[in-house]
Amino acid sequence: MTATPAPLSGRRAQAARNDQRIRDAARAVFTADPDAPIAAVAAHAGVGISALYRRYRSKVDLLQRLCLDGLQRFIVEAEAALADDGDPWTAFTQSMCRCLDAGAGALTLRFAGRFTATDDLHRAGHTAHDTTQRLLEHTKAAGALRADLAVGDLALLFEQLQAVQVGDPQRTSQLRHRYLTLPLDALHAPAAASLPGPPPGWEEISHRYNA
C-alpha cells in the first residue's frame, strides 16, 4: 500500500501556496508581456519582491521554472492519453484539449531565445518528445491518426494556437478550442492529402530555447 504523504506544516503549506501564486502570476504576466519586470510578477501575485527573490534568484531562473512546469504538465497529459483504455482517437483529442488549456506552446512562443535551457529542461524536453512519440504511434496503430504527423508538428501547432489573444481570457480560450477543432479534423485518418516537406526535427524545436 502506498503511504499517504504527510501534510505540510502551516508555514510550509503557506510557502507552497506563495510559490504557486508566484508561478501562476509569472505565467500570466510574462505571457502577456515577455519584457515585464520581475516586480510586476510580485505585484500580480500579491507578495513582496523579497519573498519572490527568496525563491527565484532572477527573471531567468523563474522563466526556466515556468518552462519546466509546462513540459511536465504536457508529459502528464500525454501519459494520461496513453493509459486511457477507451477509444484512441477520443483519448488523443481530449489530451490535445487539456494540453491547450494547460498552456502548451505558450512559453516557447513568448520566451524562446531569452535564456539557456537547463539540464532539467533538456531532460524534460526529451521525455515530452518520447512520450508524445509513443502517443502518436499508439493512435496511428489504431488507424485514427494520419501517418505523416510528427511530434514537431504538434509543438508548432500549439504555438500557433497560443498566439490567439483577444484580451478576455474566456473568449480567448473559446477561440483557441475553435481553432484546435479545425486541425484535429485534418489530423484524423484517413488524410485527404500528404503534408508538404519534412516535419520539424528535435534540433529545430529545442535550439530556440537557447539564448
C-alpha positions in Angstrom: 0.0 0.0 0.0 1.3 3.4 -0.9 1.9 5.7 2.1 -0.1 8.9 2.3 2.2 11.9 2.2 2.3 13.8 5.5 0.5 17.1 5.3 2.7 20.2 5.2 3.1 22.2 8.3 1.3 25.6 8.4 4.5 27.5 7.5 5.5 25.1 4.7 1.9 25.0 3.4 1.9 28.8 3.2 5.2 28.8 1.4 4.0 26.3 -1.1 0.9 28.4 -1.8 3.0 31.5 -2.2 5.3 29.7 -4.6 2.3 28.5 -6.7 0.9 32.0 -6.6 4.2 33.4 -7.9 4.4 30.9 -10.7 0.8 31.5 -11.7 1.3 35.2 -11.7 4.6 34.9 -13.7 2.9 32.8 -16.3 0.2 35.4 -16.8 2.5 38.4 -16.7 5.2 37.1 -18.9 2.9 35.5 -21.4 1.2 38.9 -21.9 4.5 40.8 -21.9 7.8 38.9 -22.0 9.7 42.2 -21.2 7.7 42.8 -18.0 10.0 43.3 -14.9 10.0 40.7 -12.2 8.5 43.3 -9.9 5.3 43.1 -11.9 5.1 39.4 -11.0 5.4 40.1 -7.3 2.7 42.8 -7.6 0.4 40.4 -9.5 1.0 37.6 -7.0 0.4 39.9 -4.0 3.8 39.1 -2.4 6.8 41.2 -1.6 9.7 41.4 -4.0 12.0 39.9 -1.3 9.7 36.9 -0.9 9.9 36.3 -4.7 13.7 36.6 -4.7 14.0 34.1 -1.9 12.5 31.5 -4.3 13.9 32.7 -7.6 17.3 34.4 -8.0 16.4 36.2 -11.2 13.8 36.5 -14.0 15.8 33.9 -16.0 15.5 31.4 -13.0 11.8 32.0 -12.9 11.4 31.6 -16.7 13.3 28.3 -16.6 10.9 27.1 -13.8 7.8 28.1 -15.8 9.0 26.2 -18.9 9.8 23.1 -16.8 6.3 23.3 -15.4 4.8 23.5 -18.8 6.8 20.5 -20.1 5.8 18.4 -17.0 2.1 19.2 -17.5 2.4 18.2 -21.2 4.0 14.9 -20.2 1.3 14.2 -17.7 -1.5 14.7 -20.3 0.3 12.6 -22.9 0.8 9.8 -20.4 -2.9 10.0 -19.4 -3.9 9.6 -23.0 -1.7 6.5 -23.3 -3.2 5.0 -20.2 -6.7 5.5 -21.5 -8.3 2.2 -22.3 -11.1 3.8 -24.4 -11.3 4.9 -28.0 -7.7 6.0 -29.0 -8.9 8.9 -31.1 -11.1 10.3 -28.3 -8.2 9.9 -25.9 -5.9 11.7 -28.3 -8.3 14.7 -28.9 -9.1 15.1 -25.2 -5.4 15.1 -24.4 -4.8 17.8 -27.0 -7.7 19.9 -25.5 -6.2 19.6 -22.0 -2.7 20.5 -23.2 -4.2 23.6 -24.9 -5.9 24.6 -21.6 -2.6 24.0 -19.7 -0.8 26.4 -22.0 1.3 24.1 -24.1 3.3 26.1 -26.6 2.6 29.5 -24.9 6.0 29.6 -23.1 8.0 28.6 -26.2 6.2 31.3 -28.2 7.0 34.0 -25.7 10.3 33.0 -24.2 12.3 31.3 -27.0 15.8 32.6 -27.1 15.6 34.5 -23.8 17.5 32.1 -21.7 19.7 28.9 -21.9 17.9 25.7 -21.2 19.0 23.9 -18.0 19.8 20.2 -17.8 16.4 19.6 -16.2 14.7 21.3 -19.1 16.6 19.2 -21.6 15.7 16.0 -19.8 12.0 17.0 -19.6 12.1 18.0 -23.3 13.4 14.6 -24.3 10.8 12.9 -22.1 8.0 15.0 -23.6 9.2 14.2 -27.1 9.4 10.4 -26.4 6.0 10.3 -24.6 4.4 12.2 -27.5 6.0 9.9 -30.0 4.5 6.9 -28.2 1.1 8.5 -28.2 1.3 9.2 -31.9 2.4 5.7 -32.7 -0.4 4.3 -30.5 -3.0 6.4 -32.1 -1.7 5.7 -35.6 -1.7 2.0 -34.9 -5.4 2.2 -34.2 -5.9 3.7 -37.6 -7.2 7.0 -36.1 -4.3 9.4 -36.9 -2.7 10.4 -40.2 0.5 8.6 -40.7 2.7 11.6 -41.6 2.1 13.5 -38.4 5.3 14.0 -36.2 6.0 15.3 -32.7 7.4 18.6 -34.0 4.2 19.2 -35.9 2.2 19.2 -32.7 4.7 21.5 -30.9 4.4 24.2 -33.6 0.6 23.7 -33.8 0.2 24.5 -30.1 2.4 27.6 -30.5 0.1 28.9 -33.2 -3.0 28.2 -31.1 -1.5 30.0 -28.1 -0.9 33.1 -30.3 -4.7 33.6 -30.4 -5.2 36.5 -27.9 -8.3 38.7 -27.7 -8.0 40.2 -24.2 -10.8 38.4 -22.5 -9.5 35.1 -21.1 -12.8 33.2 -21.5 -13.2 34.3 -25.1 -9.5 33.6 -25.8 -10.0 30.0 -24.6 -13.1 29.6 -26.6 -11.4 30.7 -29.8 -8.4 28.6 -29.2 -10.6 25.5 -28.9 -12.4 26.5 -32.0 -9.2 26.6 -34.0 -7.9 23.4 -32.4 -11.0 21.6 -33.7 -10.1 22.6 -37.3 -6.6 20.9 -37.4 -7.9 17.9 -35.4 -10.3 17.2 -38.2 -7.3 17.4 -40.6 -5.2 15.1 -38.3 -7.9 12.4 -38.3 -7.2 9.4 -40.6 -7.6 8.9 -43.4 -5.8 12.1 -44.6 -7.0 13.8 -47.7 -3.5 14.8 -48.9 0.1 14.3 -47.9 1.8 17.1 -45.9 4.4 19.0 -47.9 8.0 18.9 -46.7 9.5 17.1 -43.8 8.3 17.7 -40.2 10.4 19.9 -37.8 13.1 17.9 -36.0 14.1 17.9 -32.4 17.1 20.2 -33.1 14.9 22.7 -34.8 12.4 22.8 -31.9 14.8 22.7 -29.0 17.6 25.0 -30.0 15.2 28.0 -29.9 15.3 28.0 -26.1 19.0 28.8 -26.1 19.9 32.5 -25.7 
